[in-house]
């Protein structure tokens, strides 16, 4: 009777890979070490490395991938590998005609900020049978563009709406008023969401807000000498609420009844002055419902 040695070896490797993936998911270091030694006797070091890199690392989730690399490669080598991997990804995207800062950029902790187009390009670089697993890993390492993330949280096209409001406002205000309006508005938005600076949101917003003005007026607003701009925050609050789709935004002036508690809670999602608006909300709730 002939014994199919090749088939038996293949079965042992498949079983070992399944067990290794399970041990990896459970963070069982002892089991991982034991299985690696067992598979190394069957495959040899080179083939085992190929198995881990090409199969195991593709099939596991990104948290398990990072954990394995840090534990078994060491933090320094893992950091070096992560840096090289990100560099290779950026090279692929550039070679396909995508633009840094527009189609992709680096987020915190080496996470990626990429457009849908960049994501599709990366997926085409992966064999079809591994695309689903790669896409799930890619999703967990991505950081949504902060503008998109904030709008998803709010459930509306907040920044697009606010841009249209600002465009109209720039046509009505004087140059110094326009500069103050943009300065106070953007300072509050960025103070509440500092990540907006990472994608150069203030510059893009200003450029869009000034698009209907003559070049002379736009330059006068941009070159306004005031270093500590002041603007009526009630007007800004009304514009923020309008951009969020609040139907009562026009009634926040004191003569119309003043700003409501619910409106303050909405504003706290997007804007911050010297103090968080949530602090004012807490004080108002304390007054309304004393213990």
C-alpha positions, 0 to 999 in steps of 0.5 A, a space after each residue: 500500500 502506497 502512502 501519499 506523503 505529500 497529501 499527508 504533509 499538506 493536511 498537517 500544514 492546513 491543520 497547523 495553520 487553522 490551529 495557529 490562526 485560532 491561537 492567534 485570535 485567543 492571544 495564546 503565546 504558548 500555543 503559537 510558539 508550539 505550533 510554529 516549532 511544529 510547522 517549522 519541522 514540516 516546512 522549514 524556516 523559509 516556507 514557514 515565513 511565507 505561510 505566516 506572511 502570505 496566509 496567516 497575516 492576510 486571514 487574521 484581523 488587523 488587531 491580531 496582525 499588529 499584536 503578533 508582529 509586536 510580540 514576535 518581532 519586537 516593538 522596534 522591528 514592528 515600527 520599522 516594518 509598519 513604516 516601510 509598509 506605509 511607505 510602500 503603500 504611498 509609492 503604489 498610490 503615487 505610481 497610479 497617479 494619486 495625489 498626496 494630501 488629496 487622495 491620501 495622507 497619514 493620520 495619527 499612529 500611522 493610520 491612513 486617510 484615503 479616498 474611495 479611489 485610493 482604496 480601489 487602487 490598493 485592492 487591485 494590488 491584492 490577489 482576488 482571493 485575498 481581497 475581502 480579507 485585505 479590505 477588512 484589514 484596510 478598513 480598520 486601519 483607515 481614519 475617515 477624513 475628519 470632515 466626513 466623520 463629523 458630517 456622518 456624526 451629525 447626519 447632514 452635509 454640515 460643512 457644505 451647508 456652512 460653506 454656502 452660508 459663509 459665501 453669502 455672508 462674505 458678500 454682505 460684510 465689509 472686509 474687516 468684518 468678513 475677516 473677523 467672521 472667518 477668524 472667529 468661526 474657524 477658531 471655534 470649529 478647530 478648537 472643537 475638532 483639532 483634527 480639522 487642521 490635519 487636512 488643512 480645513 481652515 485654508 480650504 474653507 476660506 478659499 471656498 468662502 471667498 470664491 465669489 469676491 473679486 481678487 482685490 476684496 479677497 486679498 484685503 480680507 486675507 491680509 486683514 491686520 487684526 490679530 485678535 478678531 471679534 465677531 458677534 457669536 450669536 450670528 455665528 451660532 445661528 449659521 452653525 445651527 442653520 448648517 445643521 438643519 435647525 428649523 429655529 436657528 433664526 429665533 436665537 436672538 434674545 428678542 426672539 426668545 434666546 437660544 434653547 438648551 437643545 440648540 446649545 447641545 447641538 452647537 457643542 457638537 461642532 464649536 468651542 469658544 474659550 470654554 466648551 458649550 457643554 459646561 454652559 449646558 451643565 450649568 443650565 440643567 443644574 439651574 433647571 433641575 436642582 437637587 
